[in-house]
Each structure stands twice: as C-alpha cells, then as structure tokens.
Amino acid sequence: PLSKLALSAIRRLSSRSMELSNKKSESPLFRFGVIADIQYADIDDAANFAKTEHRYYRASLEEAAKAVNCWNGIKNPPVNFVAQLGDLIDGQNAGKYGAGLDFPEPQSEKALGLVLKELDRARDHIQYHHAIGNHELYNFNWDQLNELLNEPDRHKISDPDSGTFYYSFQPHAGWRVIMLNPYEVSVIQSEEHEGYHEAVRLLKKHNPNDVLSTQGNVNYFANMEGEVLRYVPFNGGASKQQVDWLRSEIKIAKETREKVIVLSHLPLHHRSASHRNIAYNSPEILEILEKEGRDVVVMVMSGHAHSGGFHSTGEHGIHHITVPSPLSHGESHGVVEVFRDRVEVNGVGALPSRILRFKAIL
C-alpha cells in the first residue's frame, strides 16, 4: 500500500498535469520519470565541503521511494522510462574520505543495493537509464559499473555493443534520447585510461591550485573566476570520440526528422547551473547542439548542481533543466510528458513545473 505522502505526491502531480495541459483530452506521446543526485549514505546529516548546503544522507533513500511511488501511480500512458541523472550513492561510501573513514570496510555495494531495492519497486515496464556522475566513479570503476547497473529491460548504464557509457535510444517514433558520459575525461578513474591524462593536462593548464596532489583538501576555486571555474576534479568532459559520435547522432536525427532530448549528469550551460558545475568541453558540445542540432534538439536534462536551475535559449531554442537534489532539497523528482509541440515537466517538491515549447513535428 502507498503511504499518505506518496498518495499526496501522486495527487499533486496528477492535478498539476491536468492544469498544465492545453487540451485535457490530449494524451502525451510518452512520459518518463526524472531524478538526480540521490547520493545515499548511512551517515549523519552534514554540510558540504563549501558549507553552502545541508545534506540529509539517510533521508535521501526515502525520497527515492517517494519518487518510485509517484511513477508507479501514473497511467494512460504510464511512465515509459526513468532518467536517473547520476550520483545514486555518495562517495563517502567508499571509505576514503569524510564520514566514510569511520567505516570498518567500504559500504559502496551495500548502499547501492539499498537504493536499487527501492528503485526496483517500479512497475516491470519501467527501465532506468543511468547517467555517470562523479560519485559513481568515487565508488566503482568502469567494469564494476558495467556489472552492477546493466540489467536487461530494467537498468542501463552503457551500450552493450560498443561498451561505451554514452548511447542513444528511441522511446517513441520520431524521438531520440541521447545519454552522454561527461566523465570520460576525468581524474576520477584509473591512470590506465587516456581520459585521465587528458584531464590532468586540462587541470594543470586552467587551474592554478594544487588540485591533484591535495584532492579534497584545498579550495579548488581559489584565484579563479569566470569560465575556467569548470576545471576542477569533480567535473569532467567528453572525449573526441564521444563528441564525434554526438555529431553523428544529431545528423541522423536531422535526416530522419527526429526530435532529441539530451541527458547528462553534468549541465552543459552555465546559466542552468554555474560555471563551477559544467562539463570541461561544454562550449564545444553546445555548439553542436545549437548549430547542427537547430530545430532538432529540444531539451538537456542534468543534475550535479544540487540547487537545480533552468535556462532557455529562446521560445523554440534548447531548454536546459538542472534537476534539484533530494539529498539537500527533500522531495525532488518529476514526470516529463512529451507532446508533438511541447514538453511538460511536472515537478514534485523542489523541481519546478514548466511548459517548454518547440517547433512541432510535422
């Protein structure tokens, strides 16, 4: 049975959906759920490193449960899939920093198991598409993530054919969803990967602070301002191979007259988050989306910046949504309804509801 809180969330969402619809009889082409930065850990509540937010580590598990109850209650059409935008569990579970230093042994697999137990209460038809976040890599390596978060028709974090942690899928005719991996170039991985060395090069070039040897114990942003603020260890970037793949995906979508939704843990536009929270090569990716993807790319959804955010490049431009974190903001999730001429984001809790227009599919 659903809790009173879950029933209340479903009623609010249903009420908001009816309010937003221009035509009550009009059904969306498809619906999907969205959540970001659950970041569960069995540790006491605490402030973040910068002392800018309070984090409720144990309570985030209950917030995940509320989201599942909400998605399960949506019908006609039901939720098709869930965009889980990264950071399922907190990095402290690995036992290498913070409260995790008090663990007798790493808690990563146990914590992930508890979160997946809640997510797996979703109805059988709901598939989770998992974005790679920095906290995934604090806890697991690429091979472990492949093993833990790939399950046919239920969980997907990588492409089974190419092995890459970026891929695309088509939830409905005329629609393509692109999942990016903004940590392919990152220092949060083994030195055996080429992306590690590229990240080191970028950090040394753009960040004057000793962010490599003193990771976590120095102010990453000291003596920095503006666009270079993105060059810190907890961000990352896409490889040239991934950028080329993205360009080809946009080309295919344009040729087949598809609309595109982009998913990424890291935001791509600083106005939907801040310069501190975006991908290293955001400018290059944005140029592809905005120029080559003109009238094709509808929306970018991301996490990472816990306060959330929104930016639109115009009435029929690209809409950038950063989903607030339930770790710091309590209830925060939603259901996205996709129509032929608009996307309706039906937010619950900290996620605002919005109607996002685009040029209709003819």
N, C-alpha and C positions, 0 to 999 in steps of 0.2 A: 504493500500500500504506500501511496505517496504521502510525504509529510505535509503538514499545513503550509510550511514555507514553500515546498515545491509546487503545491497546488496554486498558491498565491502567485508564484512566478509565472506559471503557465497561463493563469487568468490574465495577468498583466500583459504578457506577450500577445495573447490572442486578442485582447482588447486593443492593444497598440497596432497590431496588424490590420484590424478592421478599420481603425481610424486613419491609417496611412493609405490604404488602398483607394485609388480614384474610383474604381468600379468594384463594388462589393462582390459582384458575381464573377469577377475576373480572377482566374487562378494563375499563380506563377508557373513559369516553365519548370523550375526546380527550386528546391530550398536546400540550404546547407547550414550547419551549425558552426560557430566560431568561438574559440577561447585561446588565450595566450598566457604564458608565464604563470602556470600553477605553482611551480617551484616548491613543491612539498618537501619538508624535512621534519623529523621528530625531534625538534629542538625548541627552546624557548623563543618567544617573540623578541625581536630586537630591531634596532635601526640599521640601515645600510651603512656602508663604509663612509659615505659622504654626509651621513646624518640628515638626509633630506626626506626620508620616508620611514615609516614603521612597518615592519613585516610580520605577518601572522602565519608562521610556518605550518603549524599543525592545522589551523583552521582552513588552510587552502584546500585540504582534502575534502572537507565538507562542501566547499564552493564548487569543486569539481562534480560532486554528487548532485548538487542542485542543477548544474548545467545539464547533466545527463537526464535527470527527471524532466526538465523542460523540453529537451529534444525528443524524448520519448512521447511526450504529450502532443506533438504537432502531427496533424494528419491532413490528407486531401489537398496537396500531396504531402507525404511525410518528408522528414529530413533525409536527403539523399546521401550526404557525407558530412564529416566534420573536419574543418580546417583547424588543426591543433598547431598553433604557430610557434611552438618551441618552448624550451625550458620547463619540461614536465616536473623535474625534481631539482632541488637546489644543489649547487656544487659542494656544499659542506658535507653532504652525504658521503663523499669520497674520503673524508677523514684527513684532508691535507691542510685545512685552514679553518679559522673561526671556531665555532662550537664543535665542528667535526673532529677537532683534535682530541676531544674528550671521549670519542667513540673507541671501544676496545678493538673494533675492526670496522672496515668500510661498510656503510649501510646502503650503498647505491642500488644494488639489486633488490633489496628488501623494500626500499622506498618506492622504486619504480613499480614493483609488484603490487603495492598498495594502491598506487594511482591507477594502474591498469585494471585492477579489480573493480574500481568504481567506473572507469570508462567502459568496461566490458558489460556493464548492465544495460548498455544501449541496445535497442532493438537490432535483430540479426541483420537487417538490410543496411545498417549504418556502417560505413567504412571510415576509419580515421586516416587522414593524410597528415603525417608528422613532419614539421619543419625542423631543421637542425638549428639549435640555439647554442650559445656558449656553454650553458650549464649541461647540455648533453655531453659535450666534449670534456668538461671538468670531471665527469663521472665515468665515461666509457670511451673506448677507442672506436674507430670506424667499423672494424669487424664485429665488435660486440653490439654496436647499434644495429648493424645488419641482422644479427641473430635475434636480438631482443624485440625489435619493433617492425618486423615484417611477418605478417600472418595473412595468408590468402583471404581476401574478401573482408578483412577486419582491420588490419594495421598495415600501413605502408610508409616507409621512410626512404626507400631507394628503388631504383629501376632494376628489375630482376635480370634484364638482358645486358645492359651496359655496366651495371654496378655503381652508377653514379647516384649521388644523393640529390640530384635535380632531375626532374622528369615532368611530363605533361599527361593530362588525361582529359577525356571528354564526357562530362556528366550529362550532357543533353545535346541533341543535334544543333549545330550552329554555335557551340560554346566550347572553348578550350581553357583549361586551368593549368597554369604553369607554376610549378614549385621550384623555387631557387634554393641554392645552397650558398649562403653568404659567408661560410667559414671554410671554404676550400682553400683560401689563402688566409692562414691564421697561425698564431704561435701556440694555440691550444690543441696541439696534436704532436705526434712523434716527429722528430727531426728527419726521419727517413722520407717524409713527404716533401715534394718540391714546393708545395704551398707554404710550408713552414719557413723555408729560406726566403721566399718572396716576401712574406710578412715581416720577417726580421729586417730585410732591406728597406721596406717601406717605413717601419717604425724608426729605424735609425736615421732615415732621411728626413722625416717630418716631425718627430717628437724629440725635443731636446733633453727630456728627462730619462733617467736610468730605469726604464720600464721593463727591461728584460731580466736583469740580474736581481732586481728587487721587486719582482712582480707582487702586487698586493700590498706593499709596504711603503709606497711613495704616492704622492699626488700626481696622477697621470697627466693632469691638465695644467700644471704649473707653467707659467710663462708662454702659454698658448692662447690663441683666440681665433675665432672665425672658422673657416672651412677645414683647417688642419686638425681641429679638435677630434675628428673622427679616427685619427690614427692612434688608437690605444689598444692594449692587448685584448680587451673583451669584445672588440669588434673584429670584423674580418672582411674578406672580399671574395669575388668570383674569379676563377681562372680564365685565361684567354679562351680555353676550350669551351668553358661554360658560356662565356659571352657570345662566342661564335654560334653555339647551339641555340641560345636565346634568339639571336638574329634569325636563324633558320626557322625557328618555331613561329616567330612573328610573320615571316614571309609566307609560310604555309597557311597560317590563319587568314592572312590577307587574300591569298589566292583562292581559298575555299570559303571566303565570306563568313568567317567565324568572328565572334567577339571573344576577348581574352580577359581573364582575371589572373593576376599575379599574386602568389603567396610567398612570403619570406619572413624569417624571424627578424632580420634587421630591416628597419624602414629604409626607404630609398630617397625620400625627400625630407630635408631638414625641417621644413615647415610643418610636417606632420609629427615631428618629434623634436630633435635639436641636432646641431652639428656634432654633438657628443655621441649620438646613438645611431648613426647611419653606416652603411657599408663603405669600405675603402674606395671602391670604384663606382659609387652611386652616380656621379656625373655621367660616366660612360653608359651605364645601364639606362639611366633616364633618357639620354639622347636617343637610344634605340627605341625605347617605348614611346617617346613623344613624337619622333620624326618618322621612323619606319613603321611604328605602330599607330600612327594617326588614324582616328576613327575606328581602330581595331581594339586597342587596349582600353578597357573600361575602368578598372579599379586595381589598386595594390593594397593588400591587407597584410599587416605585420604586427609584431609585438615588440619586446625588448625594452622600450621606453615605458615604464610602468604606469605613468600618469595618462598614457594614451595621447591621441591627437588626431587632427584632421586637416587636410589641405586639398583643395581642388584647383586644377589649372584652368578652370573655366566651366561654363554650363555644360558643354559637351566635351570637356577635356578628360584627363585622368583624375580619378578621385583616390586620394591616399588616406587610408584609415589605419591608425595605430590603436590596437585594442588594449584597454587598461588591464592591469594585472589583478587577479583576485588575491594574490599574496599581500598586496598593500591596500587594495581598494574594496575588499569584500566581494559581494556578488558582482560578477562582471563576465557576461557571456552574451550570446545572441543567436538569432536565426536570420539568415540573409535570404531574401526572396528575389529571384531573378525573373524579370518580365522582358518583353521584347524591346521596350524603350526606356527601361529604368531598373535600378536595383534598390530594393527597400531593405535597409538594415534595421531590424527590430531588436533593439538593445534591451538588456535586462541589467538593472543595477547601474554600475558605473559606465557602461557602454552606451553612448547616446544613440537614439534612433534617428535615421536620416533617409531622405529620398534622394537618390543620385541619378540624374538624367544622363542619357547618352543618345546618340543618333540611332534610331530604331533599325533593326534588321529588316530589310525589305524582302 
